[in-house]
Amino acid sequence: MKKIRTRENCPVCQLPLEIDLTEANKHIVVKQCPKQHFKKEILPLLGTTFEYYRSEDETVVKGVGIDV
């Protein structure tokens, strides 16, 4: 599993977000915190970004959709 680090940081722990190249898809880009606090899915064809934040008890994942 090959991953690359990005210049963007996790808003929770400030670690650089990673992109998993084994699951790379040309229609969606997934950037994720190495500690699973935060995940960002970018859909360039739709001009939309989804951000997911994990709750403190790690059982609930909250998502936010952002149109660019």
C-alpha positions in Angstrom: 0.0 0.0 0.0 1.7 3.2 -1.2 0.7 6.5 0.3 1.9 10.0 -0.3 1.7 12.9 2.1 0.1 16.2 1.1 0.7 19.8 2.2 -2.7 19.9 3.8 -2.9 19.2 7.6 -5.5 17.4 9.7 -7.6 20.1 11.5 -7.6 18.0 14.6 -4.0 16.8 15.1 -2.1 18.8 12.4 -0.5 15.7 10.8 -0.2 15.9 7.0 -3.0 14.3 5.1 -2.2 11.2 3.0 -3.5 9.9 -0.3 -3.6 6.1 -0.7 -2.3 5.4 -4.3 -3.6 1.8 -4.3 -7.1 3.1 -4.1 -6.6 6.1 -6.4 -9.4 6.8 -8.7 -9.3 9.5 -11.4 -12.8 10.7 -10.5 -12.3 11.1 -6.8 -9.4 12.1 -4.6 -9.4 10.9 -1.0 -7.1 12.6 1.5 -7.1 11.1 5.0 -5.4 11.7 8.4 -3.0 8.9 9.4 -4.8 8.7 12.8 -8.3 8.6 11.1 -9.5 11.9 12.7 -10.4 13.5 9.3 -11.1 12.4 5.8 -11.6 14.7 2.7 -13.2 13.4 -0.5 -12.8 15.7 -3.5 -15.0 15.1 -6.6 -13.5 17.4 -9.3 -16.1 16.6 -12.0 -18.9 17.7 -9.7 -17.0 20.6 -8.1 -17.8 19.2 -4.6 -15.8 18.3 -1.5 -16.9 16.2 1.4 -15.2 16.4 4.8 -15.7 13.8 7.5 -14.8 14.3 11.2 -14.7 11.4 13.7 -16.3 12.1 17.0 -14.4 11.9 20.3 -15.9 8.5 21.2 -14.9 7.2 17.7 -18.3 5.8 17.0 -19.9 8.6 15.1 -18.6 10.1 11.8 -20.0 13.5 10.9 -19.8 14.7 7.3 -20.0 18.1 5.7 -20.5 18.8 1.9 -18.8 21.9 0.4 -19.5 23.1 -3.1 -16.6 24.8 -4.7 
